[in-house]
Amino acid sequence: MNFTILHQLVDKRGKLISKGAYSKRTKAITHRVWHHSLTKKDLGGSDAASFAGYHVNTLGWPGIGYTFVIEPKNVINTPNGKRARIVYTNDIDRRTYHVGIAISSL
């Protein structure tokens, strides 16, 4: 399935705070890493924009460290019922810090 046709997907690539860019992958993707923020869904700051601000302003990263952020507090009506908004934040071909760190520690 092509994820870009999901009704709950919101494309925010290039629209979140950043101070640089992530490099392109040089190797094929062989693993998927699922990471969660461990934040409560109704807690302020539990969204893509806040994560991006934290990653850039506090950690000094080039941008948000995730490719996708699921925002359960932001529900979208879809033809298949209510679904949590999925924010597309980085191109899949980028080596974001969360993925780069997680893969290198396997």
C-alpha positions in Angstrom: 0.0 0.0 0.0 1.2 3.5 -0.8 1.1 5.3 2.5 0.8 8.7 0.8 -2.9 8.0 0.0 -3.9 7.7 3.7 -6.6 10.2 4.5 -5.0 10.9 7.9 -1.6 11.7 6.5 -0.5 15.4 6.7 2.6 16.3 4.8 4.8 18.7 6.9 8.1 18.0 5.2 10.0 21.3 4.9 7.4 23.1 7.1 8.6 22.3 10.6 11.4 24.2 12.4 14.9 23.2 11.2 18.5 24.4 11.2 20.0 22.3 8.5 19.3 19.1 6.7 19.8 15.4 7.2 22.0 13.5 4.8 20.7 11.1 2.2 21.0 7.4 2.9 23.9 5.6 1.3 22.7 2.1 2.0 19.4 0.3 1.3 16.9 0.2 4.1 17.1 -3.3 5.7 15.4 -2.6 9.1 12.5 -0.6 10.3 12.8 1.1 13.7 9.6 2.1 15.5 10.2 4.7 18.2 7.7 6.3 20.5 8.0 9.5 22.5 6.4 8.1 25.6 4.3 11.2 26.1 0.7 11.3 27.1 -1.6 12.0 24.2 -3.3 15.0 25.9 0.0 16.5 27.2 1.0 19.8 25.7 3.9 19.3 23.4 2.9 15.9 22.2 2.9 16.8 18.5 5.2 17.0 15.6 5.8 20.7 15.8 6.8 20.5 19.5 9.0 17.5 18.9 10.7 19.4 16.1 11.3 22.4 18.3 12.8 20.2 21.0 15.1 18.3 18.6 16.3 21.5 17.0 16.4 24.1 19.8 17.4 21.8 22.8 19.3 19.0 21.2 20.8 21.0 18.3 19.7 18.6 15.6 19.1 19.7 12.0 15.4 18.9 12.3 12.9 16.6 13.8 14.4 13.2 14.3 11.4 11.2 13.0 10.0 10.4 9.6 6.5 10.1 10.9 4.7 11.3 14.0 1.4 9.8 15.0 -0.6 12.4 16.9 -3.4 10.6 18.8 -4.8 13.9 20.2 -5.5 15.1 16.6 -8.2 12.8 15.2 -9.2 13.0 11.6 -12.5 11.7 10.1 -11.7 9.3 7.3 -13.8 7.0 5.1 -12.8 4.2 7.5 -13.7 6.1 10.6 -11.8 8.3 13.0 -8.0 8.0 12.8 -5.1 9.7 14.5 -3.3 12.2 12.4 0.0 11.0 10.9 2.5 13.7 10.2 5.0 13.0 7.4 8.1 15.0 8.6 11.1 13.8 6.6 11.7 12.1 3.3 12.2 8.4 3.8 15.6 8.6 2.0 17.0 10.8 4.8 19.1 9.4 7.6 17.5 11.2 10.6 19.3 11.0 13.9 16.8 8.8 15.7 17.0 6.2 13.0 20.8 6.5 12.5 21.4 6.1 16.3 19.0 3.2 16.6 20.4 1.3 13.7 24.0 1.8 14.7 23.3 0.4 18.2 21.6 -2.9 17.0 
